[in-house]
Structure formats: structure tokens, C-alpha cells
Amino acid sequence: MPYPHVLLSAAVSLDGYLDDTGPDRLLLSSPADFDRVDEVRASVDAILIGAGTIRADNPRLLVNSPERRAARIAAGRPEYPLKVTVSGSGELDPGARFWHTGGDKLLCTTDKGAERARALGLAADVVALGPDLDWRTLLAHLHDERGVRRLMVEGGGTVHTQLLQQGLADELQLVLAPLFVGDPDAPRLFGPGAYQGGRLRLTETRHIEDVVFMRYEPTAPGAGPLPTAADHHWLALACELAALCPPSRTAFSVGALIVAADGTELARGHSREGGDPVVHAEEAALAKLDPADPRLASATVYSSLEPCTQRASRPKPCARLILDAGVRRVVTAWREPDTFVAGADGSGLLAARGVEVVVLAEHEEQAKAPNRHLPGF
């Protein structure tokens, strides 16, 4: 199910705190960085904060620049992004500035929380997501019902922690401020718990006055049937590799990557790579690895088209090669049509042999693009 692109935004002290315990909010960003945040706000469809942030900071959460608001209107967008908060209890102050500034507001809560919120008369659209809060249900609602494609999350630490631990954050925009807090009772950015393994990818760093801005992307694949943000990243890259294939009238153009559990890219390949007119993408990628590589057992194969189960050009189809390599998880964008093989079901074969197969159909059009010249497309 498609979700918005989730962007986590935060500023922290050198010792990892979001704030101190004083009565006023600790300003960690510089004036120029506040303007950068305003620019990011203007670029997104919605901004989300947790109920605790409303209680602690009483924020307005606005796009402050008149020029940026005017640009949104000129582009046919609302003047302000949708403002979203999350509360299990629904117990929020009706007088908070969050409800009375900016554009549309949305409270996502539980069934019982919705009853409380409506009784309080909050100036917001109240959506009950069920007996408990679930981030995947919330993100799907924002995408499908509210048209949110880019979501900026500005805190607090509990919200950031949960989204990262569940593999739902596409990027982390972090500002490091040159000061220490040192108070063990002050709020930290990230809490304890089980995070995805591996190192995040640093994609940007900037010096902004006296703070440092850093942008990170998670890289570790998921470990089961629920996709992570990193799964989408790797599968999109596999679809990009498919565009490198020399065109053929008798075979699909496919891209593939093999990624270790810690997010390390082990190998990549694409159809007809290296001048071989019959090599398949998964085959090309697997051929670059030692079959005894211990990382294969916990790796994920990303393929723009599901692995084949029949082929005339090689003794073994790609589904069999994956099984022989010991890979136990495959993520693909597109089930093989009957263009060349009737009733192909690589996903079914792999699943029957205990491989976790995840199909992310939202990438299907990208996977099909290099194959538009084939019959039936």
C-alpha cells in the first residue's frame, strides 16, 4: 500500500537533546536554518507532530514566508500544508495555537480518542483509526484519503523513534547545534528500542551559520512481509537499472540488486549486461558474488520483474538461482505477464520454497517503462 515520502526533521544539541527542562523552548537552530525549515515546510503536503509537542511547545507550525505561501497558491496548492497531529487519548487543549493558525488541521486518534476529541470541540477534522494507533494505517490514510505525497515530521522524539524503528522514515534531516544540555530529564531525539541494523547513508551535509545540517537515508532492507522505506529505495534503483538494458523484442528489460541485511549493496545487474544477449538481471548480479558468501542467507534480492521460472537460454531460471544461493527474501515491482511464458509465477515458486516475496505494485509503472516496445504494452 503506498505511503507518503516521510521526512523526519529535528535539531539536537551535541549531546543529543531536543530541548532542556527550562520554561522556554531551547532554540537550537540558527536564523538561517529556521529559514531552511520554512522552505522545507513550503515544499510538503503535510506537517505532522505528536500531541506531546503540542502540549510542550504550543507551536503554530506555519510557512512564515509570504513569498513561499504565494508560490504554493500559484502552483494550485493550499496556502499552508495540512497540519496533522497524533494522539491516542484525544485529550488536547482546544485553545492551543496549532488549531487556530494556518490551514486545514487533522487529528488522527483511536476510536475512544475520537470521542473525547469531538467532545472537546477541537477545531480539526478528527479521524478514528481503530482501537489502537498504527503508523501504517495512518500513513495509508494520509496518502489515499488526503492526497499527501510528502510528509514532514517535526517531532517529538517518540514519534521520530517509532517511525525509524518501524522502517517508515524515508529520510532524516538533522541539525547539530554547538551546545550541550547535560540534563538527564531533558527530552532526547531518539529513545531506546530495536532499530533497523546497518549504517544510514549520508546524502548531504551543509554548514549553516553555526550549525551543521545533515541528511540521511536508511539503507537496511526489511526482514519480513512488511516493506520498509529502504525497500522502496532499493526497488526504485532496480527499476532504474532496467532502463540500462539494451532493447530486445524477445525478452524483458529488468534490473536487480542484492543487498545485505545491514544495507550494504552486494551486487547489481541488468538484462543483457556486458554484451551477453541472454543474461538475466538476477543472474548477472548473483554471478558477481561468491556462492559461499555468508551474507546471502540474510540478503534481499530486489528485481524490477519477478524472477523467471522458465527459460530456454540457460539451464536454470532465476528463481532457481535465488533458491540455490540461499536468499530468503525477494522484493519485486511487477508480476511477469504472459508475453513470453504463459502462467509464469516466480513469486509463487519462491514462496512455496519458504522465500518471503514482497510485491510493491506502486513501482510497477516504473518497471514497465523500459518494456513499452514489447507486444501488449
HELIX and SHEET records of a PDB file:
HELIX    1   1 PRO A   31  SER A   43  1                                  13    
HELIX    2   2 ALA A   51  ASP A   57  1                                   7    
HELIX    3   3 PRO A   66  ALA A   74  1                                   9    
HELIX    4   4 ARG A   97  HIS A  100  1                                   4    
HELIX    5   5 ASP A  111  LEU A  120  1                                  10    
HELIX    6   6 TRP A  135  ARG A  146  1                                  12    
HELIX    7   7 GLY A  157  GLN A  165  1                                   9    
HELIX    8   8 ALA A  229  ALA A  242  1                                  14    
HELIX    9   9 GLU A  273  GLY A  275  5                                   3    
HELIX   10  10 ALA A  281  LEU A  286  1                                   6    
HELIX   11  11 PRO A  294  SER A  298  5                                   5    
HELIX   12  12 CYS A  318  ALA A  325  1                                   8    
HELIX   13  13 GLY A  346  ALA A  352  1                                   7    
HELIX   14  14 ALA A  361  HIS A  363  5                                   3    
HELIX   15  15 GLU A  364  LYS A  368  1                                   5    
HELIX   16  16 ALA A  369  ASN A  371  5                                   3    
SHEET    1   A 9 ASP A 125  ALA A 128  0                                        
SHEET    2   A 9 LYS A 105  THR A 109  1                                        
SHEET    3   A 9 LEU A  82  SER A  87  1                                        
SHEET    4   A 9 ALA A  46  GLY A  50  1                                        
SHEET    5   A 9 ARG A 150  VAL A 153  1                                        
SHEET    6   A 9 HIS A   5  VAL A  12  1                                        
SHEET    7   A 9 GLU A 171  LEU A 176  1                                        
SHEET    8   A 9 VAL A 211  GLU A 217 -1                                        
SHEET    9   A 9 ARG A 201  ILE A 208 -1                                        
SHEET    1   B 5 GLU A 265  HIS A 270  0                                        
SHEET    2   B 5 GLY A 255  VAL A 259 -1                                        
SHEET    3   B 5 THR A 300  SER A 303 -1                                        
SHEET    4   B 5 ARG A 329  THR A 332  1                                        
SHEET    5   B 5 GLU A 356  VAL A 359  1                                        
END                                                                             
